[in-house]
Amino acid sequence: MMFSDDGFGPAVADFLCNHYIVPKDFYIMDVGTGVRKLLFTLALSQNHPQEIVIVDAVDWGQSLGEVLEISVSQLPVSKIDDFSLHQVPTSNLLHDLQELCGIKVIVVACDIGDIPKVIQPGLSPLIADSVTTAADKIARRYGLHEKSYA
């Protein structure tokens, strides 16, 4: 969240928790930069979730703010030492979770262009609008209902 639009994933998790009713068998987690540890733990666990949804910011050359659903087969697998979804081996772990562990992996990403390299908190207005789009897409997929504040 400290690197501007790269905070897209945590913002979507926060939006889902604050605007939708989350059932007991559904878990939303902001893992920040610790996704690799969680994925590795899932790979080693005897009890797996049926599905996981990874939400992240990417630079895939699409229109800025575009929310994409990316299949695991589209993720790069050529690098060997980085720490986020737009790099690998995180994507390698996602391939393994799906192929070896039988966990359905869904990736919802927002193209933010260049990943910021300096601390600059807060999302740009364009990416902030995309948070709602991504959250709504996830909510529709899993039948989550909006919270009522009446």
N, C-alpha and C positions, 0 to 999 in steps of 0.2 A: 504493500500500500504506500510505501515511501517513494516508489519510483513511478509516480504519475499513472499513466494508463496501464502499466504492468500490474496494477492492483485490480484489474477487471475481475479475476476469479474470486478474490475475497469479497468484492463488492456484490457479486451475484449471490454468493452464499449468505451475506448479510441481508440482501433484499428478500431472498426466499424465506429466511427465518422471520423477518419482520412483517411480511405481507401475505404469507400463506400459512395455512394450518398444516403442520407437518405430522403425519401419522407416526405412531410408535415404532413401526417397522421400517421407517425411512430415516436416514441419518444424514444431516448436512454438516460438513466440517470445513473450516478454513484452515488448510494446512500450510499456508504461506509458502515458504521455500522448502518445506519438509516433505513434499510429496513422495520423494524417492524412498524415504524410510517407511512411510505408510505402505507403499506398493510392495516393498520388499517383505514387510511383515505379512501382508495379505498373501503373498506368494508362498510363504512358509507356513501359514496357518492351516490347521485342519478344517476349520469352519470358514467357508468363503461366503461373501454376499453373492446373490444371483447376478447383480449388475452393479457397476460403478459408473458414475458420470464425472468426468474430469472437465473442469472449466478453467480456461486459461487464455491469456493474451498471446497472440502470435504475430509474426511478420511474414505473411504468405503472399504479399503482392496483390491482395484483393483491395476493394474499396475500403477506405478507412471506416471503421465502425461496423463493417459487415459481420454479422453473426453466422458462423459456419458450423455445420455438423460434419466432423471429420471422422472417417472410418480409421480404425487402427492400421489397416493395410496401407493407408496413405501417409502414415507418419514415417519420418526418416529413420533409418536403422544403421547408418554408416559411421557415425562418430562414436567414440568410446568413453568420453570423460567430460560430461557437463551435468547440470543440475536442474533443468526445467523441462517442461513439455515441449517447448519449441527447440529443444536440444535433446540429445540422447546421452546416456543410456536410459533415461526415463521412458522414452518411447519403446525401447527394447523390453523393459519390464511390462509395459502395457500389452505388447505382443504376447509375451509369455503368460501373463494373467489370462488372456483370452484363449490362447491355443493350448497351454499346458494345464491350466487350472479350471477352465470352463467358465470363467467369469465374463459375462457380456460387458464390454467396455464401450462407452459412448463418450465422445469428445465434443464438447461445445466450446467453440473458440471465437474470439473477436479479433479481427485484424486491426492492430493499432499502429502498424507501420514499424518504424525503428523502436526497439526496446530501449527505454531510457537507461542511461549509464550514470546519471547523477541523481542525488536525492532531490525530489520535487513532489511533495505529497499532493494528493487529490487527482481525481479523474478530469479529463477535459470534458466539456459539455457534450461533444459528439459520442464519446465512449460511455459517459454516464447514461445517455439515452439508450445505448446498446445493452446496458445492464438489465433494463426492464424487458427488452426484447428476448434476451437469453433466459431470464427467469421465467417469463411467460411460456417460452418454448419448453422448458423443463417441466413447469407446472402442468401444462397440457399433456405432455407425454405420460406423466405419472398420476394424473387426475387430482392434483392438489387444488384445494379450494382457497380462494382469497379470504383473509380474515375480515370479519365484520366489526366495525368500530361504532356500531349504533348504541 
